[in-house]
Amino acid sequence: MPPRPRPSAWWRPASPRSSTSRRASSRSTPTCRCARSTSPSSCRSSASTAAAPTAPRRSAPARSTPEPTGAPAARQGPCARWHALRGHVDWRGGVGPWEAVSRPFPLARPSTTGHGRGNATHKERLRVSVVAIGLNHRSVPLDLLERTTVDAERLPKVLADLVARPHLSEAVVLSTCNRTEVYVLAEKFHGAYGDVRDTLAEVAFLAPEEFIDHLYVHYDADAVRHLFSVAAGLDSAVLGESEILGQVKSAWDLAQREGSTGAVMNLLFRHAVETGKRARTETTISHHTTSISQAAVAMALDELGTLEGRRVVVLGAGEMGEGMATSLLGAGAGEVVVANRTWDRAVEVADRVGGRAVRLADLGAVIADSDLLLTSTGASSLMVEHTDLSAAMAGRPDRPLLIVDIAVPRDVDPAAADLPGVTLLDMTDLRRFAEVGIRGRQGEVAAVRRIVEDELTRFLETRSAREAAPLISELRTRGEELRQVELERYRARLEHLDERDRATVEALTRGLLAKLLHEPTIRLKDAAGTPRGDRLADAMRDLFDL
C-alpha cells in the first residue's frame, strides 16, 4: 500500500485563540482594502474618492507639450490629448483620471528601494510608463543639437538630477553625435515631460521655448520600439551603423553605475542590446560602410580622390577617433598622426595603425603640414579656433586643407570655412553623403523592422509576465489562507476522522482550490499586457481583497 499523505495541521488540537482563528476573525469584518497603505488618498471608500473625478483643465499653449506619437489631429489641451490617446472617457463625458485609463501594456511598479516610490498603492503603481523624449539629427539643426549634448563629465549629475525629480523613478540618457535622448520611467506623463524638458534646458542653458518645438516624445510601446530601432541602426545618419549599439550599452552601463536604473530600464535596455545584435547578425544591414567613422573617411576620400601620400591628422582617440584611424589605414593614407588630450591613449591608437602620436600643444604645427584633418573629440568647447587655422594656412597658400569635423559639439570653429584653401565638412554634410550609400541597404530595413517588432513583443510578454506573477502568487496565497481558515472552523467536527480520512479531506480541499483558481490564473496570464488584462487584474484585486 502506498504511504498515506501527511495531513496538515488543521486537525491537530489547538488553543482556542490560535493565530489562524485570529486571521479568520480579522477577515470577517469588512474593512477598506487600502487600510494597509500609507497613502490616505488611495482609499476607495474615502469621501474624497467617492465623488466623480474632476476633468483636467485645458493646458495653455498647445506647443508647450508636444503630442506623443500617434496623437490625434484635433487641437486639444495636452491632458485631453493624452487621455484621448489612452482610450478613456469617464461617465460624465469628460476625460477621466490617469488611474482609470486603459493602457496598451502593463505599466511597471516603482522599486521599493532607491529612487522608486516604495509606498505606492496599487493604483499609484499602475500609473508609471516608459517615456522617451529627445532630439536628433532629423528634428533639430546641428547648432542646437550640440547645445543639448551631454558630455561624459556631466552625465552622472544629469542622471542624479533626473531621478531626484518628483515624477521620475528611473532614467537613462543617450547622448551621441546624432542624438540626445532621455528614457525615463514616468509616474505622470505631463509631470515627467516637464521634468525632462527642464533638465534639457539646464543642460543647454536655453529657455524651454527655444527648443521644445524640436522635441519628439514616445511613450509605452512606441518608446520601446523607438529605442529598439535606434539600437538596430534604423534611426542613424548612416543606416545600420554599428557604433550606436556600443553607445546604447555604454549609456545603460553608466546609468546602472549611477543607480538611476531599476527593473524596468534594465529589462528594456537588455532587450535593446539584444535587438541590435540580432539586426546585425541576422541581416546584412551592417555590411559595407556602416559606421560614422567609416563614412567620414569615405567622404574625405570622395572629396580628395585619393589618400595615398597624404598626411592625415586625427584629433581625438576615443571610439570614433580610433575608428577613423583604422579606416585610414585601409584607405592607404600616407601618414596618420594622432592627437589626443590623454597622451597614453594617443600613443596606443597611433601604434595600432602604424602612425605617430603628437601632443595637443603641437597640433597647430602639425596641421600646417597636413592635407586632411579628422576630428571627433568629446570636448565641450572648440578645439581648433579660427585663428589657429588662419596661422596654419598663412604659410601654405597653394596647398588646400580638408577638415571633416564629426564631433558634436563641433571641434572646429565653423567660421574657419571662410578661410582661403579650407574646406570644412561637418555632420550635416556627412548625413547627405551617407544617404547615397543607404540605398544599397534599404532592402534590409524590412527584415530589421521585423526583428524590432519581434523583440518588442518578447519584451512586452516578459514584462507582462513579471507584472502578472506577483498578483497570481498573491491570489493563490490568499486562497490557501482561506482554505486553512475553513478547515480550522470545522476542526472539531472532523476530529473523529482517522488519519486516512483526514488526508482525503486535505487532498479534496486542495484540489477544489486548484481547480477554482486555475481558470482565473490562465485568463490573467493570457490577457496580461492588454487593456483587458489590466481590467482583469483590477477586478481580481477587488474581488479577492488583494
Secondary structure in CASP SS format (residue, H / E / C, confidence):
PFRMAT SS
TARGET T0000
AUTHOR 0000-0000-0000
METHOD secondary structure of the structure
MODEL  1
M C 1.00
P C 1.00
P C 1.00
R C 1.00
P C 1.00
R C 1.00
P C 1.00
S C 1.00
A H 1.00
W H 1.00
W H 1.00
R C 1.00
P C 1.00
A C 1.00
S C 1.00
P C 1.00
R C 1.00
S C 1.00
S H 1.00
T H 1.00
S H 1.00
R H 1.00
R H 1.00
A H 1.00
S H 1.00
S H 1.00
R H 1.00
S H 1.00
T C 1.00
P C 1.00
T C 1.00
C C 1.00
R C 1.00
C C 1.00
A C 1.00
R C 1.00
S C 1.00
T C 1.00
S C 1.00
P H 1.00
S H 1.00
S H 1.00
C C 1.00
R C 1.00
S C 1.00
S C 1.00
A H 1.00
S H 1.00
T H 1.00
A H 1.00
A C 1.00
A C 1.00
P C 1.00
T C 1.00
A C 1.00
P C 1.00
R C 1.00
R C 1.00
S C 1.00
A C 1.00
P C 1.00
A H 1.00
R H 1.00
S H 1.00
T C 1.00
P C 1.00
E C 1.00
P C 1.00
T C 1.00
G C 1.00
A C 1.00
P C 1.00
A C 1.00
A C 1.00
R C 1.00
Q C 1.00
G C 1.00
P H 1.00
C H 1.00
A H 1.00
R H 1.00
W H 1.00
H H 1.00
A H 1.00
L H 1.00
R C 1.00
G C 1.00
H C 1.00
V E 1.00
D C 1.00
W C 1.00
R C 1.00
G C 1.00
G C 1.00
V E 1.00
G C 1.00
P C 1.00
W H 1.00
E H 1.00
A H 1.00
V C 1.00
S C 1.00
R C 1.00
P C 1.00
F C 1.00
P C 1.00
L C 1.00
A C 1.00
R C 1.00
P C 1.00
S C 1.00
T C 1.00
T C 1.00
G C 1.00
H C 1.00
G C 1.00
R C 1.00
G C 1.00
N C 1.00
A C 1.00
T C 1.00
H H 1.00
K H 1.00
E H 1.00
R H 1.00
L C 1.00
R C 1.00
V C 1.00
S E 1.00
V E 1.00
V E 1.00
A E 1.00
I E 1.00
G E 1.00
L E 1.00
N E 1.00
H C 1.00
R C 1.00
S C 1.00
V C 1.00
P C 1.00
L H 1.00
D H 1.00
L H 1.00
L H 1.00
E H 1.00
R H 1.00
T C 1.00
T C 1.00
V C 1.00
D C 1.00
A C 1.00
E C 1.00
R C 1.00
L H 1.00
P H 1.00
K H 1.00
V H 1.00
L H 1.00
A H 1.00
D H 1.00
L H 1.00
V H 1.00
A H 1.00
R C 1.00
P C 1.00
H C 1.00
L E 1.00
S E 1.00
E E 1.00
A E 1.00
V E 1.00
V E 1.00
L E 1.00
S E 1.00
T C 1.00
C C 1.00
N C 1.00
R E 1.00
T E 1.00
E E 1.00
V E 1.00
Y E 1.00
V E 1.00
L E 1.00
A E 1.00
E C 1.00
K C 1.00
F H 1.00
H H 1.00
G H 1.00
A H 1.00
Y H 1.00
G H 1.00
D H 1.00
V H 1.00
R H 1.00
D H 1.00
T H 1.00
L H 1.00
A H 1.00
E H 1.00
V H 1.00
A H 1.00
F C 1.00
L C 1.00
A C 1.00
P H 1.00
E H 1.00
E H 1.00
F C 1.00
I H 1.00
D H 1.00
H H 1.00
L C 1.00
Y E 1.00
V E 1.00
H E 1.00
Y E 1.00
D C 1.00
A H 1.00
D H 1.00
A H 1.00
V H 1.00
R H 1.00
H H 1.00
L H 1.00
F H 1.00
S H 1.00
V H 1.00
A H 1.00
A C 1.00
G C 1.00
L C 1.00
D C 1.00
S C 1.00
A C 1.00
V C 1.00
L C 1.00
G C 1.00
E C 1.00
S C 1.00
E H 1.00
I H 1.00
L H 1.00
G H 1.00
Q H 1.00
V H 1.00
K H 1.00
S H 1.00
A H 1.00
W H 1.00
D H 1.00
L H 1.00
A H 1.00
Q H 1.00
R H 1.00
E C 1.00
G C 1.00
S C 1.00
T C 1.00
G C 1.00
A H 1.00
V H 1.00
M H 1.00
N H 1.00
L H 1.00
L H 1.00
F H 1.00
R H 1.00
H H 1.00
A H 1.00
V H 1.00
E H 1.00
T H 1.00
G H 1.00
K H 1.00
R H 1.00
A H 1.00
R H 1.00
T H 1.00
E H 1.00
T C 1.00
T C 1.00
I C 1.00
S C 1.00
H C 1.00
H C 1.00
T C 1.00
T C 1.00
S C 1.00
I H 1.00
S H 1.00
Q H 1.00
A H 1.00
A H 1.00
V H 1.00
A H 1.00
M H 1.00
A H 1.00
L H 1.00
D H 1.00
E H 1.00
L H 1.00
G C 1.00
T C 1.00
L C 1.00
E C 1.00
G C 1.00
R C 1.00
R E 1.00
V E 1.00
V E 1.00
V E 1.00
L E 1.00
G C 1.00
A C 1.00
G C 1.00
E H 1.00
M H 1.00
G H 1.00
E H 1.00
G H 1.00
M H 1.00
A H 1.00
T H 1.00
S H 1.00
L H 1.00
L H 1.00
G H 1.00
A H 1.00
G C 1.00
A C 1.00
G C 1.00
E E 1.00
V E 1.00
V E 1.00
V E 1.00
A E 1.00
N C 1.00
R C 1.00
T C 1.00
W H 1.00
D H 1.00
R H 1.00
A H 1.00
V H 1.00
E H 1.00
V H 1.00
A H 1.00
D H 1.00
R H 1.00
V H 1.00
G C 1.00
G C 1.00
R E 1.00
A E 1.00
V E 1.00
R C 1.00
L H 1.00
A H 1.00
D H 1.00
L H 1.00
G H 1.00
A H 1.00
V H 1.00
I H 1.00
A C 1.00
D C 1.00
S C 1.00
D C 1.00
L E 1.00
L E 1.00
L E 1.00
T E 1.00
S C 1.00
T C 1.00
G C 1.00
A C 1.00
S C 1.00
S C 1.00
L C 1.00
M C 1.00
V E 1.00
E C 1.00
H H 1.00
T H 1.00
D H 1.00
L H 1.00
S H 1.00
A H 1.00
A H 1.00
M H 1.00
A H 1.00
G C 1.00
R C 1.00
P C 1.00
D C 1.00
R C 1.00
P C 1.00
L E 1.00
L E 1.00
I E 1.00
V E 1.00
D E 1.00
I C 1.00
A C 1.00
V C 1.00
P C 1.00
R C 1.00
D C 1.00
V E 1.00
D C 1.00
P H 1.00
A H 1.00
A H 1.00
A H 1.00
D H 1.00
L C 1.00
P C 1.00
G C 1.00
V E 1.00
T E 1.00
L E 1.00
L E 1.00
D C 1.00
M H 1.00
T H 1.00
D H 1.00
L H 1.00
R H 1.00
R H 1.00
F H 1.00
A H 1.00
E H 1.00
V H 1.00
G H 1.00
I H 1.00
R H 1.00
G H 1.00
R H 1.00
Q H 1.00
G H 1.00
E H 1.00
V H 1.00
A H 1.00
A H 1.00
V H 1.00
R H 1.00
R H 1.00
I H 1.00
V H 1.00
E H 1.00
D H 1.00
E H 1.00
L H 1.00
T H 1.00
R H 1.00
F H 1.00
L H 1.00
E H 1.00
T H 1.00
R H 1.00
S H 1.00
A H 1.00
R H 1.00
E H 1.00
A H 1.00
A H 1.00
P H 1.00
L H 1.00
I H 1.00
S H 1.00
E H 1.00
L H 1.00
R H 1.00
T H 1.00
R H 1.00
G H 1.00
E H 1.00
E H 1.00
L H 1.00
R H 1.00
Q H 1.00
V H 1.00
E H 1.00
L H 1.00
E H 1.00
R H 1.00
Y C 1.00
R C 1.00
A H 1.00
R H 1.00
L H 1.00
E C 1.00
H C 1.00
L C 1.00
D C 1.00
E H 1.00
R H 1.00
D H 1.00
R H 1.00
A H 1.00
T H 1.00
V H 1.00
E H 1.00
A H 1.00
L H 1.00
T H 1.00
R H 1.00
G H 1.00
L H 1.00
L H 1.00
A H 1.00
K H 1.00
L H 1.00
L H 1.00
H H 1.00
E H 1.00
P H 1.00
T H 1.00
I H 1.00
R H 1.00
L H 1.00
K H 1.00
D H 1.00
A H 1.00
A C 1.00
G C 1.00
T C 1.00
P H 1.00
R H 1.00
G H 1.00
D H 1.00
R H 1.00
L H 1.00
A H 1.00
D H 1.00
A H 1.00
M H 1.00
R H 1.00
D H 1.00
L H 1.00
F H 1.00
D C 1.00
L C 1.00
END
